[in-house]
Amino acid sequence: MGHIVAKEYKKLGKTIDSLSVRVALNDTFYEILKELYTPEEADFLVKMPYSFSSFNKIKKVTKYDEAKVKKLLNSLCGKGLVMDIASRGKNYYMISPMVIGIFEFTMMRTGSDFDVKKLSKLFYSYMVEDDSFFSKNFKNGETSTFMRTIPHNEAIDESFTEILSYENALEIVEQAKKISIGICSCRHEKLHLDKVCKAPLDTCTSFDKSADFLIRKNLSRAVSKEEMKEKLIRSREAGLVFNGDNVQKNFSYICHCCKCCCHLFTGFNKHGLSNVVVSSNYIAKTDEEKCIGCGLCEIVCPANAIKMVEDENGKKKPVVDENFCLGCGVCNVKCKEKAITLFPKEKRVIPPESALERIILQCLERNTLQYQLFDDPNKMTHKFARVMVGSFLKLSPVKKALMSDLLRSRFFNFLKGKR
């Protein structure tokens, strides 16, 4: 793999690293960029605003003529490398981050206009074999922020009836106005690497504005609520984990994740990181009288959070590592004796209310918030402000203050006003 990287791809790498998910700027990453972006597209993106922006703002900031902006945005949106979201009759555009964005939208494509096998190898090398991507995002204590486990409700102890809507996959589907299904990017990647997985490919679920974007770009197809509910039942029976948008309102997506293919589960199972997915508000507990010690729960647990150990009588029983348990309920779904069940955690974690709040928290943890606040890459005053604010936000006490319950609401109100 070559070590000489064209300057437009080096600049593009730094731009992507400034978004809500950090990237490791290594040779493999630059190879991915060269496969996905033309030099002209790369040069255009480094001049685009960092946050969601209107067509007119992009044209003004990049100083490109209208025809060229239209051509480049159409090409990039068609590949999922720029996200195009409609709001109040206007379209807004933003450079896709690595996750959820570049990887997922690329591997959801099914056409013959790109080398899917080569990109599958590159993505696997970059995100699975190497730990650089996970190190950049999670090894300093950052949490996923963007993805949260949604439990299989059937696995929750029947005495607990208060299941909130954002913890209920069926309720999320019921509330959606538009739903789409696309190819699971992780399993599609493994398919082209000749790795066998029995889980279905057509599982990647999106809602409302995200579904509209993916349908328009032929990255997924529209489905009814009835069909989507059938897919949820199919995934539950297959022992898949529901991981969705970490928000209370206006869900964007639900992934149906398997232990063998999911990139994020690599963080648990290969790199030993417990914070790559925000767990649900439930924890698995065993009924020792029902348990026959078969060990199936240990096998199916997606986060390797269950281990079979012998008690003082020589009987094997499952022990749950609460630091890694996702509270997904797969263990209960697969247990024939129903000897393991989800119970509410003592302390409930409240997700961010909206996507805006989630993105801000995510950027705050990863030291990229300054790029959302001052999003013009070409304006000197914005460059100066990013340096100043970036240095300020790196101070640990400042971060804690901004994320405190006392100041957080004022902080988000300021950002909403700025938009």
C-alpha positions in Angstrom: 0.0 0.0 0.0 1.4 3.4 -1.1 2.6 6.0 1.4 2.4 9.0 -1.0 -1.0 10.6 -0.4 -2.3 13.4 -2.7 -2.8 16.6 -0.8 -6.6 16.7 -1.5 -7.0 13.3 0.3 -4.9 14.4 3.2 -7.1 17.5 3.6 -10.3 15.5 3.2 -9.1 13.1 5.9 -8.6 16.0 8.3 -12.1 17.3 7.4 -13.7 13.9 8.1 -11.7 13.7 11.4 -13.4 17.0 12.5 -16.9 15.5 12.4 -18.9 13.7 15.0 -16.8 10.5 14.8 -13.0 10.6 14.7 -10.9 8.7 12.2 -7.4 7.3 12.2 -5.4 9.0 9.4 -3.5 5.9 8.2 -2.6 4.4 4.8 -5.7 2.2 4.8 -8.0 5.1 5.4 -6.5 7.1 2.6 -6.9 4.1 0.3 -10.6 4.1 1.2 -10.9 7.8 0.3 -9.2 7.3 -3.1 -11.6 4.5 -3.9 -14.7 6.6 -3.0 -14.0 10.2 -3.9 -12.6 11.7 -7.1 -9.9 14.4 -6.5 -12.5 17.0 -7.6 -15.0 15.7 -5.0 -12.3 15.7 -2.3 -11.3 19.3 -3.0 -15.0 20.4 -2.9 -15.7 18.7 0.4 -12.8 20.4 2.2 -14.4 23.7 1.3 -17.9 22.8 2.4 -19.3 23.8 5.9 -18.8 21.2 8.6 -22.5 21.2 9.7 -25.8 20.8 7.9 -26.1 23.7 5.4 -28.4 24.9 2.7 -27.4 24.9 -1.0 -27.0 28.6 -1.1 -24.7 28.6 1.9 -22.6 25.9 0.4 -22.3 27.8 -2.9 -21.3 30.9 -1.0 -18.7 29.2 1.2 -17.1 27.1 -1.5 -17.2 29.9 -4.1 -18.2 27.3 -6.8 -20.8 28.2 -9.4 -24.3 26.8 -9.1 -24.0 24.2 -11.8 -20.8 22.8 -10.4 -22.2 22.6 -6.8 -25.3 20.8 -8.1 -23.2 18.3 -10.1 -20.9 17.6 -7.1 -23.7 17.3 -4.5 -25.7 15.0 -6.8 -22.7 12.7 -7.2 -21.8 12.7 -3.6 -25.3 12.3 -2.3 -25.9 9.4 -4.7 -23.0 7.6 -3.1 -24.0 8.5 0.5 -20.9 10.5 1.0 -22.9 13.6 1.6 -26.2 13.4 3.6 -29.1 15.3 2.0 -32.0 15.9 4.5 -35.2 17.8 3.6 -36.7 20.1 6.3 -39.5 22.7 5.9 -39.3 22.6 2.1 -35.5 23.1 1.9 -32.7 20.6 1.5 -29.7 20.7 3.9 -26.4 18.9 3.2 -23.6 17.6 5.4 -20.5 15.6 4.8 -21.0 12.1 6.0 -18.9 11.0 9.0 -17.2 7.6 9.0 -20.0 6.1 11.2 -22.9 6.3 10.7 -22.2 7.4 7.2 -19.4 6.5 4.8 -19.1 2.9 5.8 -22.8 2.1 6.0 -23.9 4.0 2.9 -21.1 2.6 0.8 -21.8 -1.0 1.8 -25.5 -0.6 1.3 -24.9 0.1 -2.4 -25.5 -2.8 -4.8 -24.6 -1.4 -8.2 -21.6 -2.2 -10.3 -20.1 1.3 -10.3 -17.6 0.6 -7.6 -15.3 -2.3 -6.5 -17.3 -3.7 -3.6 -14.8 -6.5 -2.9 -11.8 -4.2 -2.7 -13.7 -1.8 -0.4 -14.9 -4.7 1.8 -11.3 -5.7 2.3 -10.2 -2.1 3.0 -13.1 -1.5 5.5 -12.4 -4.8 7.3 -8.7 -4.0 7.6 -9.4 -0.5 8.8 -12.2 -1.1 11.3 -11.8 -4.7 12.4 -8.2 -5.9 12.1 -6.6 -2.7 13.2 -7.7 -1.1 16.6 -6.8 2.5 15.5 -10.4 3.5 14.7 -11.6 2.3 18.1 -8.7 3.8 19.9 -9.4 7.2 18.4 -13.0 7.1 19.5 -13.3 5.1 22.7 -10.1 4.4 24.6 -10.1 7.8 26.4 -13.4 7.1 28.1 -15.7 8.4 25.4 -19.0 6.6 25.0 -20.7 5.7 21.7 -23.4 8.4 22.2 -24.8 7.6 18.8 -26.0 4.0 19.2 -28.0 2.5 22.0 -29.3 -1.1 22.6 -33.1 -1.5 22.4 -34.1 -4.6 24.4 -36.3 -7.4 23.2 -39.4 -6.6 25.2 -40.3 -10.3 25.6 -37.1 -10.8 27.6 -38.0 -8.2 30.2 -39.4 -9.6 33.5 -43.2 -9.6 33.3 -43.6 -7.9 36.6 -42.1 -4.7 35.1 -44.7 -3.1 32.8 -43.3 0.5 32.4 -41.5 0.2 29.1 -40.8 3.6 27.6 -41.5 4.2 23.9 -37.8 4.7 23.0 -37.0 1.3 24.6 -39.7 -0.5 22.5 -38.8 -1.3 18.9 -42.4 -2.0 17.9 -43.5 1.4 19.3 -40.7 3.1 17.4 -42.0 1.5 14.2 -45.6 2.5 15.0 -44.7 6.1 15.5 -42.8 6.4 12.2 -44.3 8.1 9.1 -41.9 6.5 6.6 -39.9 3.3 7.0 -37.2 1.8 4.8 -35.2 -1.5 4.7 -31.7 -1.8 3.2 -28.8 -4.2 3.2 -26.9 -4.6 6.5 -23.5 -3.0 5.7 -21.5 -5.2 8.1 -23.0 -8.5 6.8 -22.6 -7.3 3.2 -18.9 -6.6 3.8 -18.4 -10.1 5.3 -20.3 -11.6 2.4 -17.7 -10.3 0.0 -14.9 -11.6 2.3 -16.4 -15.1 2.0 -17.3 -15.2 5.7 -20.5 -17.2 6.4 -23.3 -15.6 8.4 -26.8 -17.1 8.6 -28.5 -13.8 9.5 -30.6 -12.1 6.8 -29.1 -9.3 4.8 -32.2 -7.1 4.4 -32.3 -5.7 8.0 -31.0 -2.1 8.0 -34.0 -0.1 9.2 -34.4 3.7 8.8 -37.2 6.1 9.7 -38.7 9.3 8.4 -36.1 11.8 7.1 -33.3 9.2 7.0 -35.6 6.7 5.3 -36.6 9.4 2.7 -32.9 10.1 2.0 -32.0 6.4 1.6 -35.0 5.7 -0.6 -34.3 8.6 -2.9 -30.7 7.5 -3.3 -31.7 3.9 -4.0 -29.9 2.7 -0.9 -33.0 1.1 0.6 -36.6 0.4 -0.2 -39.8 1.6 1.4 -41.7 -0.9 3.6 -45.0 -0.9 5.4 -45.3 -1.0 9.2 -46.7 -4.5 8.9 -43.7 -5.7 7.0 -41.3 -4.0 9.3 -42.9 -5.6 12.4 -42.5 -9.0 10.7 -38.8 -8.2 10.1 -38.4 -7.4 13.8 -39.9 -10.8 14.8 -37.6 -12.5 12.3 -34.6 -10.8 13.8 -35.6 -11.6 17.3 -36.0 -15.3 16.5 -32.6 -15.1 14.7 -31.0 -13.8 18.0 -30.1 -10.5 16.5 -29.6 -7.4 18.7 -31.5 -4.2 18.1 -29.2 -1.2 18.3 -30.8 2.1 17.4 -30.4 5.9 17.4 -29.6 7.1 20.9 -32.4 9.6 21.2 -35.8 9.8 22.8 -37.7 11.3 19.8 -37.6 11.1 16.0 -35.6 7.9 15.6 -33.4 7.7 12.5 -32.5 4.0 12.4 -32.4 0.5 14.0 -29.6 -1.9 13.2 -30.2 -5.7 13.6 -26.8 -6.7 14.7 -25.2 -10.2 14.8 -22.2 -11.1 16.9 -20.1 -12.4 14.0 -20.3 -9.4 11.7 -21.2 -6.2 13.5 -18.2 -3.8 13.5 -19.2 -2.2 16.8 -19.2 -5.6 18.5 -15.6 -5.9 17.5 -15.0 -3.2 20.1 -16.4 -5.6 22.8 -15.1 -8.9 21.6 -11.7 -8.0 20.1 -10.6 -4.8 21.7 -12.3 -5.2 25.2 -14.1 -1.8 25.1 -17.4 -1.7 27.0 -18.4 1.7 25.8 -18.8 1.3 22.1 -22.6 0.9 22.4 -24.8 2.6 25.1 -26.5 -0.3 26.9 -30.2 -0.4 27.5 -31.7 0.3 31.0 -31.9 -3.4 31.7 -29.5 -6.1 32.9 -29.6 -9.9 32.5 -30.1 -11.9 35.7 -30.3 -15.7 36.2 -32.9 -17.8 38.0 -30.7 -20.5 39.4 -33.6 -22.8 40.1 -34.6 -22.8 36.4 -31.1 -22.9 35.0 -29.9 -26.3 33.8 -26.3 -25.1 33.1 -26.4 -25.7 29.3 -24.2 -22.7 28.5 -26.3 -21.5 25.5 -26.6 -18.0 26.9 -22.8 -17.8 27.0 -22.6 -18.8 23.3 -25.2 -16.4 22.0 -24.3 -13.3 24.1 -23.2 -10.7 21.5 -20.9 -8.9 24.0 -19.4 -12.0 25.6 -20.8 -10.7 28.9 -21.8 -14.2 30.2 -19.4 -16.8 31.4 -20.2 -20.3 32.7 -18.6 -20.9 36.1 -18.8 -23.8 38.5 -20.3 -23.2 41.9 -19.2 -24.9 45.2 -21.3 -28.0 44.2 -19.6 -28.4 40.8 -22.7 -27.1 39.0 -22.2 -24.7 36.1 -24.1 -21.5 36.1 -24.0 -18.3 34.1 -22.3 -15.2 35.6 -23.2 -11.8 33.9 -20.5 -9.1 33.7 -22.6 -6.0 34.2 -19.9 -3.8 32.7 -20.4 -5.5 29.3 -24.0 -6.7 29.4 -26.0 -4.7 26.8 -29.4 -5.5 28.2 -30.4 -6.8 24.8 -32.4 -9.9 25.8 -30.9 -12.3 23.3 -29.9 -14.7 26.1 -33.6 -14.9 27.2 -34.8 -15.3 23.6 -32.6 -18.3 23.1 -32.9 -19.9 26.5 -35.4 -22.8 26.3 -35.9 -22.8 30.1 -36.3 -18.9 30.3 -33.9 -19.1 33.2 -32.3 -15.7 32.3 -34.4 -12.5 32.2 -33.9 -8.7 31.9 -34.5 -6.6 35.0 -34.4 -2.8 35.2 -31.1 -1.3 36.3 -31.0 0.6 39.6 -30.1 3.8 37.8 -31.9 4.6 34.6 -29.8 6.4 31.9 -31.9 9.0 29.9 -30.9 9.3 26.3 -30.4 12.7 24.6 -33.8 14.1 23.7 -33.0 14.9 20.0 -30.5 14.2 17.3 -29.1 17.8 17.8 -28.4 17.1 21.4 -26.9 13.7 20.6 -24.5 15.2 18.0 -23.4 18.0 20.3 -22.7 15.6 23.1 -20.8 13.3 20.7 -18.7 16.2 19.4 -18.1 17.5 22.9 -16.6 14.1 24.0 -14.5 13.8 20.9 -13.2 17.4 20.9 -14.8 18.4 17.6 -17.6 20.7 18.8 -15.8 23.8 17.6 -16.3 22.7 14.0 -20.1 22.6 14.5 -20.1 26.0 16.1 -17.8 27.7 13.6 -18.4 25.6 10.5 -16.9 27.7 7.6 -13.5 26.1 6.8 -12.4 29.0 4.7 -13.1 32.0 6.9 -10.2 33.2 9.1 -12.4 34.3 11.9 -13.9 30.8 12.1 -10.5 29.2 12.0 -9.3 31.4 14.9 -12.5 30.7 16.9 -12.1 26.9 16.4 -8.6 27.0 17.7 -9.6 29.1 20.8 -12.8 27.1 21.6 -11.1 23.8 20.8 -8.4 24.5 23.4 -11.0 25.6 25.9 -13.2 22.5 25.5 -10.2 20.2 26.0 -10.1 21.2 29.6 -11.7 18.5 31.7 -13.6 20.8 34.1 -15.0 22.7 31.2 -16.4 19.5 29.6 -17.9 18.4 32.8 -19.6 21.8 33.3 -21.0 21.9 29.8 -22.4 18.4 30.2 -23.9 19.0 33.6 -27.7 19.1 33.9 -27.5 22.7 35.1 -25.8 24.1 32.0 -26.7 21.7 29.3 -30.2 23.1 28.5 -28.9 26.6 28.2 -26.1 25.4 26.0 -28.4 23.6 23.6 -30.8 26.6 23.5 -27.9 28.7 22.4 -27.0 26.3 19.6 -30.6 26.0 18.4 -30.7 29.8 18.3 -27.5 29.9 16.2 -29.1 27.6 13.6 
